[in-house]
Amino acid sequence: MPTLPGAILVRIPFMRLSLSLFASVVALAGCGDDVPLNNTPRDAGAVVVDAGAPTDVPVAVVDSGPPVLDSGCPTPQRIAVSDTPAGFLPPSTVRFIRAIDGDTAIFSFAIQGETTVRFEWINTEESHAPVRSENTAFGIATAATVARYLAAGREFVVVRHASPRMPTMPDLDTFGRTLGLVFVDGELLQQRIVREGLSPYYTDFGCAPEPLHSALLLSEAEARANRRGLWAPGHPTNYAEVLSRWITGGTRACRPNPFRNQPYCP
C-alpha cells in the first residue's frame, strides 16, 4: 500500500494490542452492553471481514491535517451544537467515562448517570465483537484512535436523538444504547471520524437530517479523495460490498454510492 502524505503505515497482527500504536492510548474496557432489549433493528450491518481473512494487514493511521487532494465538492460545514436539527433532545454537558469501541462510549449525565452512547451515522469496524473472528486490525486501531480523541477532550456535549414514539425520551438502539451526537471541545466527533476515513457515512437506517447529512457526506468525499483510512488502496475490507448493503432501496437510498460512480456533489 502506498504511504499517504502525513500518514504512518504500520502492520498490526490480529488482536495483538502490545504494539507501539497503542502504547500511549487509553486502554479500552470490555463491552458488556450488547444485550438486545427489543427487536428494533438499530445496530445491524456492522462491518466485519470473513473469518479466513489475513490476520496481518496494513493499517494507515492518518493525521487530521488539511486535504491534499480536492474532492471536487464544497468544503464540509463544521457542525456545532447550535446546528443540531429538530428531532433531538436539548444538549447535555456530560463527563466522559470510557470508550468501548470506535463508535460507542460511556458518558455520565447529570440526572441519568452513566449512559452508553452509540454515535449515530457512523459504523466502525469491529474491535470488541463477541465473535473474535469478526474483529479487524483496522477496527482495533480505530477504537484506539477514538479513545485517544476522547481522553484528550476537555468538554463533552451529547445531543440525544429523541424517540419517534416518545419525543421527550432518548431513542435507543437494539442493545439499549442511547443514540446521539457527540461533541468533543465543540467538534462533532462523528464528522471527524468520517473525515479521517475511520468510518463511512453510515445510512443503513436512513440519512441524517440537514445540515448533518451534507456535512457527513462531504466529509466522506474528502476522506475518499485523499485515500484516508479505509479509503486507502488495498484496504482489506471490501467497502464496495459494505456500501451495497448500507445503501439499498427506500429511505436508505438517500445518499450516493461512490462505488457505482454516483457523484458526491453535482
C-alpha positions in Angstrom: 0.0 0.0 0.0 1.4 3.5 -0.8 2.2 5.6 2.2 -0.2 8.6 2.4 1.1 12.2 2.9 1.4 12.8 6.6 0.5 9.2 7.4 2.2 6.4 9.3 2.0 2.9 7.9 2.1 0.1 10.3 1.3 -3.6 10.4 -0.9 -4.8 13.3 -1.2 -8.5 13.9 -4.7 -9.7 14.7 -5.8 -8.8 18.3 -2.2 -8.0 19.4 -2.6 -4.9 21.4 1.0 -4.6 22.6 2.3 -2.7 19.5 3.6 0.8 19.9 0.5 2.2 18.2 -1.4 1.5 21.4 1.3 2.4 23.9 0.0 5.9 24.5 -3.7 5.2 24.1 -6.2 4.8 26.8 -6.9 1.1 27.5 -10.3 0.0 26.2 -12.5 -1.8 28.6 -14.6 -4.8 27.5 -18.0 -4.3 26.2 -20.8 -5.7 28.3 -23.7 -3.7 26.9 -24.6 -5.8 23.9 -27.6 -7.5 25.3 -30.6 -7.0 23.0 -33.6 -5.3 24.7 -36.0 -5.3 21.9 -36.4 -6.2 18.2 -35.8 -2.8 16.7 -33.0 -3.3 14.2 -31.0 -0.1 15.1 -27.5 -1.6 15.0 -27.5 -4.0 12.1 -24.9 -4.0 9.3 -21.7 -3.9 11.3 -18.5 -4.0 9.3 -16.8 -7.4 9.6 -14.4 -9.4 7.5 -14.5 -13.1 6.6 -13.1 -15.4 9.2 -10.5 -16.5 6.7 -9.2 -13.0 6.0 -5.4 -12.4 6.6 -4.6 -11.5 10.2 -1.6 -9.3 9.5 -2.9 -6.4 7.4 -1.6 -2.9 6.7 -3.4 -0.1 8.6 -3.0 3.5 7.6 -3.1 5.9 10.5 -3.9 9.3 9.1 -3.4 12.7 10.5 -6.1 15.4 10.7 -4.3 18.0 8.6 -5.7 19.8 5.6 -6.7 17.8 2.5 -4.1 17.2 -0.1 -6.4 16.5 -3.0 -9.6 18.4 -3.9 -12.7 16.2 -3.7 -14.5 18.4 -6.2 -17.1 19.2 -3.7 -17.6 22.2 -1.3 -15.7 22.2 2.0 -17.8 20.4 4.6 -19.6 22.7 7.1 -18.2 22.4 10.6 -21.1 21.3 12.6 -21.6 23.0 16.0 -24.0 22.1 18.8 -26.2 25.0 17.7 -26.6 23.4 14.3 -28.4 20.4 15.7 -31.7 20.0 13.7 -35.2 19.2 15.1 -35.8 15.7 16.5 -33.1 15.8 19.2 -33.3 16.5 22.9 -31.6 19.5 24.4 -27.8 19.3 24.6 -26.3 17.8 27.7 -22.9 18.6 29.1 -21.5 15.3 30.3 -18.4 13.7 31.7 -16.5 11.2 29.7 -16.1 7.8 31.5 -14.6 5.4 28.9 -14.6 4.4 25.3 -16.0 1.0 24.3 -15.0 0.9 20.7 -14.8 3.2 17.7 -18.5 4.2 17.7 -19.6 3.7 21.3 -18.6 5.3 24.6 -19.9 5.8 28.2 -20.7 9.2 29.5 -22.1 10.4 32.8 -25.2 12.6 32.6 -26.3 14.9 35.5 -29.6 13.1 36.0 -29.3 9.7 34.2 -25.8 8.9 35.4 -23.6 6.6 33.4 -25.1 6.1 29.9 -23.8 4.1 26.9 -24.0 6.3 23.8 -23.9 4.9 20.3 -22.5 7.5 17.9 -25.2 8.0 15.2 -24.4 7.8 11.4 -21.0 6.1 11.7 -20.2 2.4 12.0 -16.6 1.5 12.5 -15.0 -1.9 12.0 -15.3 -4.3 14.9 -12.9 -4.3 17.8 -14.9 -5.9 20.7 -17.2 -8.3 18.8 -18.4 -11.3 20.8 -17.1 -13.5 18.0 -13.4 -12.7 17.9 -13.0 -13.6 14.2 -15.2 -10.6 13.4 -12.7 -8.1 14.8 -10.3 -6.5 12.4 -6.9 -4.9 12.8 -8.3 -1.6 11.4 -11.2 -1.8 13.8 -8.8 -2.2 16.8 -6.7 0.7 15.5 -9.8 2.8 15.1 -11.1 2.1 18.6 -7.7 3.1 20.0 -7.7 6.3 17.9 -11.2 7.3 19.0 -10.4 6.5 22.6 -7.4 8.9 22.4 -9.5 11.7 20.9 -12.0 11.3 23.8 -9.3 11.0 26.5 -7.8 14.2 25.3 -11.1 16.1 25.3 -11.9 18.8 28.0 -15.6 19.5 27.3 -18.2 16.9 26.2 -21.7 17.6 24.9 -24.1 14.8 23.9 -27.2 15.6 22.0 -29.5 12.6 22.2 -31.8 11.7 19.4 -35.5 11.8 20.5 -37.5 8.7 20.4 -40.1 8.8 17.5 -42.7 7.3 19.8 -41.9 9.3 22.9 -40.4 12.6 21.8 -39.3 13.6 25.3 -37.2 10.4 25.8 -34.0 9.4 24.1 -34.0 7.0 21.2 -32.3 3.6 21.9 -30.8 1.0 19.6 -31.3 -2.8 19.7 -28.8 -3.1 22.5 -30.4 -0.4 24.7 -27.7 2.2 23.9 -28.6 5.9 23.6 -28.3 7.2 20.0 -26.9 10.6 19.7 -24.4 13.2 18.5 -21.1 13.6 20.5 -19.2 16.9 20.5 -15.7 17.0 21.9 -14.4 20.5 22.6 -17.0 21.8 20.2 -16.2 19.4 17.3 -18.7 16.8 16.2 -16.9 13.5 16.7 -18.8 11.7 14.0 -17.7 14.3 11.4 -14.1 13.9 12.5 -14.3 10.1 12.3 -15.8 10.2 8.8 -13.4 12.9 7.6 -10.4 10.9 8.7 -11.6 7.8 6.9 -12.3 5.7 10.1 -15.9 5.0 9.0 -18.0 5.8 6.0 -21.2 7.9 6.5 -23.5 5.2 7.9 -27.0 5.3 6.4 -28.3 1.7 6.9 -31.2 3.3 8.8 -31.6 6.4 6.7 -29.7 9.6 6.2 -29.2 12.2 8.8 -31.2 15.4 8.6 -29.6 18.6 7.3 -27.2 20.1 7.9 -25.7 16.9 9.3 -26.3 15.0 6.0 -24.3 17.3 3.8 -21.5 17.7 6.4 -21.0 14.0 6.7 -21.4 13.2 3.0 -18.8 15.9 2.0 -16.5 14.8 4.8 -16.6 11.3 3.3 -15.9 12.8 -0.1 -12.8 14.5 1.3 -11.6 11.3 3.0 -12.0 9.2 -0.1 -10.4 11.8 -2.4 -7.3 11.8 -0.1 -7.3 8.0 0.4 -7.5 8.2 4.1 -8.0 5.2 6.4 -10.5 2.7 4.9 -10.3 4.5 1.5 -6.6 3.7 1.1 -5.7 1.3 -1.8 -5.5 -2.3 -0.6 -7.7 -1.9 2.5 -8.7 -5.5 3.4 -12.4 -4.8 4.0 -14.5 -4.7 0.8 -16.4 -1.5 1.2 -18.0 -1.8 -2.2 -19.9 -4.8 -0.7 -20.4 -3.0 2.6 -22.0 0.1 1.0 -24.1 -2.0 -1.3 -25.8 -3.3 1.9 -26.0 0.0 3.6 -27.3 1.9 0.6 -30.3 0.0 -0.8 -33.9 0.9 -1.7 -36.4 3.1 0.2 -35.2 5.5 2.8 -31.7 4.0 2.7 -31.1 5.1 -0.9 -30.7 8.7 0.4 -27.0 9.1 -0.4 -24.8 8.4 -3.4 -22.7 5.2 -3.7 -19.2 6.1 -4.9 -18.6 2.5 -6.0 -21.3 3.0 -8.6 -19.9 6.2 -9.9 -22.5 8.3 -8.2 -21.1 11.7 -7.5 -21.0 13.2 -4.0 -22.0 16.6 -5.4 -23.2 18.0 -8.7 
